[in-house]
Amino acid sequence: MLHFSGSPVRVREPSRSARGVQMAVARSEGARRRKAVARPRRAILASNPGPDRELLCQVGSISDYDLSWLNTRSDLSALLRSWRMRRTPHDFPDFPELSQRPRRSGYLTVEDAAAVCGVSPAWYRSFETGEPNGYSVAFLERVAAMLDLDIAERETMFLLATGHAPTQLSVGGIQHLSPGARVILDTHAWPAYILDHAGAILARNHSSLAWFPSQRTANHLFVWLFTNPGARTQFLDWSHVARNSLAHLRIQYARAPHCQLLQETLKTILESSSEARVMWKVNPRVSFGEDRHVRRVLLPDAPAETEVEIVSATLDGRLGLRLHTFVPVGGYRPTSTPTPPSRPRR
């Protein structure tokens, strides 16, 4: 009942039938919207019979309306959660208390992950939710070890959490080359090596030892170059090769100053060669190595010198692996080179 200037005015409320009509209209509008969502959903389910079809429906429904969920914070959080759910308490025998905790699932919980990493559950939870808290490299390395991340996963975690790739390169886990890499190496008729970022020889073909017999006990190309007298004898322009090799190591050191393998390589070279110390301190320079340079090499029992071009190609950018090849381009050309292996029949 409303009153205007002393006179009562009665406002008529909607009847039950009118309210029923309004509710019916709302229900029909809701049904229309559900059908609009159900049509693409049925199409996704029909075209994707695999186990991820429900996830595809969720992504499809989100992407149709809103992309605010697509950011590095949510991506880091989703990856950390999925990596944690791959691990179980049985993966950590040094933490028997993890198996004794009551749990509703078999995978590692946030509390378990925090205990393994040596931080509080609140700290690890903030990290897993993508909170930017200036996480240290030591903490991220512990997380990578706890989650058993491979090289690609570890680098992605560092990029999303800190904005830059890890400076410590992980190459120590390489125990053997893939069959394809081995075939690439063996099909080269001239000396070919697979080197890591520090110059360690991971593999070589037979021609490399035929050309450079003093490398038979060497496991590092740059260390051999500076410490073995045979390298000085065979490389007629040894100083140029040595200077470019050291300049290449300087770039690698700038990329990964905390890499223990690289530190040991530089220490061995600088301690054993006074010329290397002069090149490093007095005349510093940087270079990507001996690529595209023509050098003079004296091969065993050769009547004259051989001009070779040192060609490098990236074999695996994730690990810093390079294919390092000596290609004769002039002078004496040896005839006794191995025949490339024949292609297997299918």
KOLKOL-933209 format. One record per residue (C-alpha): residue number from 1; chain; z, y, x. Coordinates in steps of 0.05 Angstrom, whole numbers, padded with zeros to 5 digits. Last residue first. Example, Ala and Ser with C-alpha at 12.3 -4.5 7.8 and 13.67 -1.06 7.14 Angstrom:
2
+-----+--------+--------+--------+--------+
| num | cadena |     up |  north |   east |
+-----+--------+--------+--------+--------+
|   2 |      A |  00143 | -00021 |  00273 |
|   1 |      A |  00156 | -00090 |  00246 |
+-----+--------+--------+--------+--------+
END
This chain:
346
+-----+--------+--------+--------+--------+
| num | cadena |     up |  north |   east |
+-----+--------+--------+--------+--------+
| 346 |      A | -00907 | -01051 |  01260 |
| 345 |      A | -00932 | -01055 |  01331 |
| 344 |      A | -00890 | -01024 |  01386 |
| 343 |      A | -00920 | -00966 |  01423 |
| 342 |      A | -00934 | -00983 |  01496 |
| 341 |      A | -00885 | -00959 |  01548 |
| 340 |      A | -00909 | -00902 |  01592 |
| 339 |      A | -00937 | -00927 |  01659 |
| 338 |      A | -00893 | -00911 |  01717 |
| 337 |      A | -00920 | -00865 |  01770 |
| 336 |      A | -00948 | -00889 |  01836 |
| 335 |      A | -01004 | -00838 |  01844 |
| 334 |      A | -00963 | -00780 |  01872 |
| 333 |      A | -00997 | -00713 |  01866 |
| 332 |      A | -01001 | -00670 |  01929 |
| 331 |      A | -01011 | -00597 |  01915 |
| 330 |      A | -01012 | -00571 |  01845 |
| 329 |      A | -00983 | -00575 |  01774 |
| 328 |      A | -00933 | -00632 |  01780 |
| 327 |      A | -00885 | -00632 |  01720 |
| 326 |      A | -00810 | -00638 |  01733 |
| 325 |      A | -00774 | -00647 |  01666 |
| 324 |      A | -00707 | -00626 |  01637 |
| 323 |      A | -00694 | -00647 |  01564 |
| 322 |      A | -00636 | -00606 |  01541 |
| 321 |      A | -00571 | -00621 |  01504 |
| 320 |      A | -00529 | -00562 |  01479 |
| 319 |      A | -00491 | -00606 |  01431 |
| 318 |      A | -00512 | -00575 |  01366 |
| 317 |      A | -00579 | -00553 |  01395 |
| 316 |      A | -00601 | -00625 |  01407 |
| 315 |      A | -00662 | -00637 |  01450 |
| 314 |      A | -00677 | -00566 |  01471 |
| 313 |      A | -00736 | -00566 |  01518 |
| 312 |      A | -00738 | -00553 |  01593 |
| 311 |      A | -00799 | -00550 |  01639 |
| 310 |      A | -00793 | -00546 |  01715 |
| 309 |      A | -00863 | -00533 |  01743 |
| 308 |      A | -00879 | -00573 |  01805 |
| 307 |      A | -00920 | -00559 |  01867 |
| 306 |      A | -00921 | -00619 |  01913 |
| 305 |      A | -00916 | -00616 |  01988 |
| 304 |      A | -00959 | -00656 |  02035 |
| 303 |      A | -00966 | -00726 |  02065 |
| 302 |      A | -00914 | -00755 |  02018 |
| 301 |      A | -00867 | -00808 |  02045 |
| 300 |      A | -00811 | -00785 |  01999 |
| 299 |      A | -00831 | -00722 |  01959 |
| 298 |      A | -00829 | -00652 |  01987 |
| 297 |      A | -00821 | -00603 |  01930 |
| 296 |      A | -00849 | -00533 |  01922 |
| 295 |      A | -00828 | -00496 |  01858 |
| 294 |      A | -00866 | -00466 |  01800 |
| 293 |      A | -00821 | -00429 |  01750 |
| 292 |      A | -00834 | -00435 |  01675 |
| 291 |      A | -00761 | -00456 |  01660 |
| 290 |      A | -00717 | -00457 |  01722 |
| 289 |      A | -00654 | -00434 |  01688 |
| 288 |      A | -00640 | -00390 |  01628 |
| 287 |      A | -00623 | -00333 |  01675 |
| 286 |      A | -00564 | -00288 |  01693 |
| 285 |      A | -00551 | -00250 |  01757 |
| 284 |      A | -00494 | -00237 |  01805 |
| 283 |      A | -00512 | -00218 |  01877 |
| 282 |      A | -00447 | -00210 |  01915 |
| 281 |      A | -00400 | -00253 |  01874 |
| 280 |      A | -00438 | -00314 |  01847 |
| 279 |      A | -00494 | -00315 |  01898 |
| 278 |      A | -00444 | -00306 |  01955 |
| 277 |      A | -00399 | -00361 |  01928 |
| 276 |      A | -00459 | -00407 |  01920 |
| 275 |      A | -00478 | -00396 |  01993 |
| 274 |      A | -00408 | -00415 |  02014 |
| 273 |      A | -00417 | -00482 |  01980 |
| 272 |      A | -00362 | -00533 |  01967 |
| 271 |      A | -00310 | -00491 |  01931 |
| 270 |      A | -00362 | -00453 |  01889 |
| 269 |      A | -00398 | -00517 |  01867 |
| 268 |      A | -00336 | -00558 |  01850 |
| 267 |      A | -00302 | -00500 |  01814 |
| 266 |      A | -00364 | -00484 |  01774 |
| 265 |      A | -00370 | -00556 |  01750 |
| 264 |      A | -00295 | -00561 |  01735 |
| 263 |      A | -00298 | -00498 |  01693 |
| 262 |      A | -00359 | -00523 |  01655 |
| 261 |      A | -00325 | -00589 |  01638 |
| 260 |      A | -00261 | -00552 |  01617 |
| 259 |      A | -00298 | -00507 |  01568 |
| 258 |      A | -00254 | -00446 |  01560 |
| 257 |      A | -00308 | -00396 |  01581 |
| 256 |      A | -00358 | -00424 |  01531 |
| 255 |      A | -00416 | -00375 |  01519 |
| 254 |      A | -00402 | -00332 |  01581 |
| 253 |      A | -00395 | -00396 |  01622 |
| 252 |      A | -00462 | -00421 |  01596 |
| 251 |      A | -00495 | -00355 |  01617 |
| 250 |      A | -00464 | -00361 |  01687 |
| 249 |      A | -00487 | -00433 |  01692 |
| 248 |      A | -00559 | -00409 |  01683 |
| 247 |      A | -00551 | -00358 |  01738 |
| 246 |      A | -00525 | -00414 |  01783 |
| 245 |      A | -00588 | -00454 |  01769 |
| 244 |      A | -00632 | -00393 |  01782 |
| 243 |      A | -00599 | -00380 |  01850 |
| 242 |      A | -00602 | -00453 |  01870 |
| 241 |      A | -00676 | -00459 |  01854 |
| 240 |      A | -00692 | -00394 |  01892 |
| 239 |      A | -00650 | -00416 |  01952 |
| 238 |      A | -00682 | -00485 |  01954 |
| 237 |      A | -00752 | -00461 |  01965 |
| 236 |      A | -00774 | -00524 |  02002 |
| 235 |      A | -00735 | -00567 |  01953 |
| 234 |      A | -00735 | -00636 |  01987 |
| 233 |      A | -00691 | -00622 |  02047 |
| 232 |      A | -00642 | -00577 |  02010 |
| 231 |      A | -00633 | -00630 |  01956 |
| 230 |      A | -00624 | -00685 |  02007 |
| 229 |      A | -00566 | -00647 |  02039 |
| 228 |      A | -00525 | -00659 |  01974 |
| 227 |      A | -00473 | -00606 |  01955 |
| 226 |      A | -00510 | -00550 |  01920 |
| 225 |      A | -00567 | -00587 |  01884 |
| 224 |      A | -00524 | -00648 |  01871 |
| 223 |      A | -00472 | -00604 |  01836 |
| 222 |      A | -00528 | -00573 |  01795 |
| 221 |      A | -00557 | -00641 |  01773 |
| 220 |      A | -00491 | -00676 |  01757 |
| 219 |      A | -00482 | -00751 |  01758 |
| 218 |      A | -00503 | -00763 |  01830 |
| 217 |      A | -00500 | -00833 |  01860 |
| 216 |      A | -00575 | -00846 |  01859 |
| 215 |      A | -00591 | -00773 |  01865 |
| 214 |      A | -00607 | -00780 |  01939 |
| 213 |      A | -00670 | -00819 |  01920 |
| 212 |      A | -00703 | -00757 |  01890 |
| 211 |      A | -00776 | -00774 |  01871 |
| 210 |      A | -00766 | -00848 |  01857 |
| 209 |      A | -00697 | -00833 |  01827 |
| 208 |      A | -00727 | -00784 |  01776 |
| 207 |      A | -00786 | -00831 |  01763 |
| 206 |      A | -00739 | -00884 |  01734 |
| 205 |      A | -00717 | -00842 |  01675 |
| 204 |      A | -00654 | -00801 |  01668 |
| 203 |      A | -00591 | -00800 |  01624 |
| 202 |      A | -00528 | -00759 |  01612 |
| 201 |      A | -00537 | -00718 |  01675 |
| 200 |      A | -00485 | -00662 |  01674 |
| 199 |      A | -00517 | -00593 |  01676 |
| 198 |      A | -00461 | -00555 |  01641 |
| 197 |      A | -00496 | -00550 |  01573 |
| 196 |      A | -00513 | -00624 |  01574 |
| 195 |      A | -00572 | -00653 |  01611 |
| 194 |      A | -00624 | -00705 |  01592 |
| 193 |      A | -00668 | -00717 |  01652 |
| 192 |      A | -00742 | -00727 |  01666 |
| 191 |      A | -00780 | -00743 |  01730 |
| 190 |      A | -00854 | -00752 |  01714 |
| 189 |      A | -00887 | -00805 |  01671 |
| 188 |      A | -00847 | -00784 |  01610 |
| 187 |      A | -00846 | -00840 |  01558 |
| 186 |      A | -00777 | -00862 |  01581 |
| 185 |      A | -00742 | -00798 |  01561 |
| 184 |      A | -00772 | -00794 |  01492 |
| 183 |      A | -00756 | -00868 |  01481 |
| 182 |      A | -00683 | -00856 |  01501 |
| 181 |      A | -00678 | -00797 |  01453 |
| 180 |      A | -00705 | -00841 |  01396 |
| 179 |      A | -00656 | -00897 |  01412 |
| 178 |      A | -00598 | -00848 |  01406 |
| 177 |      A | -00561 | -00832 |  01469 |
| 176 |      A | -00495 | -00864 |  01489 |
| 175 |      A | -00422 | -00845 |  01496 |
| 174 |      A | -00426 | -00773 |  01474 |
| 173 |      A | -00354 | -00755 |  01453 |
| 172 |      A | -00343 | -00709 |  01512 |
| 171 |      A | -00395 | -00660 |  01486 |
| 170 |      A | -00351 | -00614 |  01444 |
| 169 |      A | -00363 | -00542 |  01465 |
| 168 |      A | -00301 | -00498 |  01467 |
| 167 |      A | -00324 | -00429 |  01446 |
| 166 |      A | -00320 | -00445 |  01372 |
| 165 |      A | -00371 | -00410 |  01328 |
| 164 |      A | -00355 | -00342 |  01298 |
| 163 |      A | -00334 | -00313 |  01232 |
| 162 |      A | -00262 | -00337 |  01237 |
| 161 |      A | -00251 | -00386 |  01180 |
| 160 |      A | -00322 | -00396 |  01155 |
| 159 |      A | -00352 | -00400 |  01225 |
| 158 |      A | -00295 | -00443 |  01253 |
| 157 |      A | -00300 | -00492 |  01195 |
| 156 |      A | -00376 | -00496 |  01202 |
| 155 |      A | -00369 | -00510 |  01277 |
| 154 |      A | -00321 | -00567 |  01263 |
| 153 |      A | -00364 | -00597 |  01208 |
| 152 |      A | -00426 | -00596 |  01252 |
| 151 |      A | -00390 | -00628 |  01311 |
| 150 |      A | -00354 | -00682 |  01272 |
| 149 |      A | -00288 | -00670 |  01238 |
| 148 |      A | -00231 | -00720 |  01244 |
| 147 |      A | -00189 | -00682 |  01193 |
| 146 |      A | -00128 | -00682 |  01240 |
| 145 |      A | -00171 | -00665 |  01300 |
| 144 |      A | -00206 | -00607 |  01265 |
| 143 |      A | -00139 | -00582 |  01239 |
| 142 |      A | -00109 | -00585 |  01309 |
| 141 |      A | -00169 | -00547 |  01336 |
| 140 |      A | -00160 | -00494 |  01281 |
| 139 |      A | -00087 | -00485 |  01300 |
| 138 |      A | -00104 | -00477 |  01374 |
| 137 |      A | -00159 | -00427 |  01357 |
| 136 |      A | -00109 | -00384 |  01321 |
| 135 |      A | -00113 | -00368 |  01247 |
| 134 |      A | -00119 | -00294 |  01231 |
| 133 |      A | -00092 | -00298 |  01160 |
| 132 |      A | -00154 | -00296 |  01116 |
| 131 |      A | -00135 | -00339 |  01055 |
| 130 |      A | -00187 | -00393 |  01044 |
| 129 |      A | -00147 | -00438 |  00997 |
| 128 |      A | -00140 | -00489 |  01052 |
| 127 |      A | -00111 | -00438 |  01099 |
| 126 |      A | -00060 | -00413 |  01048 |
| 125 |      A | -00041 | -00486 |  01035 |
| 124 |      A | -00032 | -00497 |  01109 |
| 123 |      A |  00016 | -00439 |  01115 |
| 122 |      A |  00055 | -00459 |  01052 |
| 121 |      A |  00060 | -00531 |  01075 |
| 120 |      A |  00092 | -00507 |  01140 |
| 119 |      A |  00058 | -00520 |  01207 |
| 118 |      A |  00058 | -00578 |  01257 |
| 117 |      A | -00014 | -00601 |  01244 |
| 116 |      A |  00008 | -00671 |  01223 |
| 115 |      A |  00064 | -00643 |  01179 |
| 114 |      A |  00017 | -00592 |  01146 |
| 113 |      A | -00034 | -00646 |  01131 |
| 112 |      A |  00019 | -00690 |  01098 |
| 111 |      A |  00045 | -00631 |  01056 |
| 110 |      A | -00026 | -00615 |  01034 |
| 109 |      A | -00035 | -00687 |  01013 |
| 108 |      A | -00073 | -00741 |  01049 |
| 107 |      A | -00110 | -00792 |  01006 |
| 106 |      A | -00081 | -00851 |  00968 |
| 105 |      A | -00062 | -00816 |  00904 |
| 104 |      A |  00001 | -00806 |  00863 |
| 103 |      A |  00047 | -00801 |  00922 |
| 102 |      A |  00118 | -00818 |  00941 |
| 101 |      A |  00129 | -00808 |  01015 |
| 100 |      A |  00140 | -00870 |  01058 |
|  99 |      A |  00069 | -00873 |  01084 |
|  98 |      A |  00074 | -00803 |  01112 |
|  97 |      A |  00140 | -00819 |  01146 |
|  96 |      A |  00103 | -00865 |  01194 |
|  95 |      A |  00072 | -00805 |  01230 |
|  94 |      A |  00047 | -00834 |  01297 |
|  93 |      A |  00007 | -00886 |  01257 |
|  92 |      A | -00036 | -00829 |  01228 |
|  91 |      A | -00099 | -00858 |  01195 |
|  90 |      A | -00054 | -00899 |  01149 |
|  89 |      A | -00033 | -00835 |  01114 |
|  88 |      A | -00104 | -00828 |  01087 |
|  87 |      A | -00162 | -00783 |  01104 |
|  86 |      A | -00225 | -00770 |  01065 |
|  85 |      A | -00187 | -00726 |  01016 |
|  84 |      A | -00173 | -00677 |  01072 |
|  83 |      A | -00247 | -00668 |  01085 |
|  82 |      A | -00260 | -00654 |  01011 |
|  81 |      A | -00204 | -00603 |  01008 |
|  80 |      A | -00226 | -00569 |  01072 |
|  79 |      A | -00298 | -00565 |  01047 |
|  78 |      A | -00279 | -00535 |  00980 |
|  77 |      A | -00233 | -00483 |  01011 |
|  76 |      A | -00283 | -00462 |  01063 |
|  75 |      A | -00337 | -00454 |  01009 |
|  74 |      A | -00289 | -00415 |  00965 |
|  73 |      A | -00274 | -00366 |  01021 |
|  72 |      A | -00346 | -00363 |  01045 |
|  71 |      A | -00372 | -00340 |  00977 |
|  70 |      A | -00409 | -00368 |  00917 |
|  69 |      A | -00357 | -00366 |  00860 |
|  68 |      A | -00384 | -00298 |  00839 |
|  67 |      A | -00449 | -00330 |  00820 |
|  66 |      A | -00441 | -00325 |  00744 |
|  65 |      A | -00481 | -00343 |  00682 |
|  64 |      A | -00533 | -00396 |  00695 |
|  63 |      A | -00503 | -00415 |  00762 |
|  62 |      A | -00439 | -00438 |  00730 |
|  61 |      A | -00472 | -00483 |  00678 |
|  60 |      A | -00517 | -00514 |  00731 |
|  59 |      A | -00460 | -00525 |  00779 |
|  58 |      A | -00419 | -00560 |  00725 |
|  57 |      A | -00478 | -00602 |  00703 |
|  56 |      A | -00494 | -00621 |  00774 |
|  55 |      A | -00422 | -00644 |  00783 |
|  54 |      A | -00429 | -00690 |  00723 |
|  53 |      A | -00493 | -00717 |  00752 |
|  52 |      A | -00462 | -00733 |  00819 |
|  51 |      A | -00455 | -00809 |  00807 |
|  50 |      A | -00530 | -00818 |  00799 |
|  49 |      A | -00571 | -00819 |  00734 |
|  48 |      A | -00600 | -00750 |  00748 |
|  47 |      A | -00660 | -00734 |  00703 |
|  46 |      A | -00626 | -00755 |  00638 |
|  45 |      A | -00559 | -00724 |  00655 |
|  44 |      A | -00592 | -00659 |  00675 |
|  43 |      A | -00634 | -00656 |  00611 |
|  42 |      A | -00573 | -00672 |  00568 |
|  41 |      A | -00536 | -00615 |  00601 |
|  40 |      A | -00594 | -00568 |  00592 |
|  39 |      A | -00592 | -00582 |  00517 |
|  38 |      A | -00516 | -00585 |  00512 |
|  37 |      A | -00506 | -00512 |  00532 |
|  36 |      A | -00551 | -00486 |  00476 |
|  35 |      A | -00521 | -00537 |  00428 |
|  34 |      A | -00451 | -00512 |  00444 |
|  33 |      A | -00473 | -00440 |  00432 |
|  32 |      A | -00502 | -00458 |  00364 |
|  31 |      A | -00439 | -00497 |  00345 |
|  30 |      A | -00397 | -00436 |  00362 |
|  29 |      A | -00441 | -00392 |  00319 |
|  28 |      A | -00436 | -00442 |  00262 |
|  27 |      A | -00361 | -00444 |  00267 |
|  26 |      A | -00356 | -00368 |  00267 |
|  25 |      A | -00401 | -00364 |  00205 |
|  24 |      A | -00358 | -00416 |  00170 |
|  23 |      A | -00295 | -00378 |  00188 |
|  22 |      A | -00324 | -00313 |  00158 |
|  21 |      A | -00346 | -00349 |  00095 |
|  20 |      A | -00277 | -00379 |  00086 |
|  19 |      A | -00246 | -00311 |  00094 |
|  18 |      A | -00291 | -00286 |  00038 |
|  17 |      A | -00272 | -00344 | -00007 |
|  16 |      A | -00198 | -00332 |  00005 |
|  15 |      A | -00206 | -00260 | -00016 |
|  14 |      A | -00208 | -00203 |  00032 |
|  13 |      A | -00151 | -00154 |  00022 |
|  12 |      A | -00156 | -00096 | -00028 |
|  11 |      A | -00124 | -00032 | -00005 |
|  10 |      A | -00080 |  00001 | -00058 |
|   9 |      A | -00073 |  00076 | -00055 |
|   8 |      A | -00007 |  00109 | -00074 |
|   7 |      A | -00010 |  00184 | -00088 |
|   6 |      A |  00037 |  00230 | -00052 |
|   5 |      A | -00015 |  00266 | -00013 |
|   4 |      A | -00043 |  00199 |  00011 |
|   3 |      A |  00001 |  00136 |  00007 |
|   2 |      A | -00022 |  00067 |  00031 |
|   1 |      A |  00000 |  00000 |  00000 |
+-----+--------+--------+--------+--------+
END
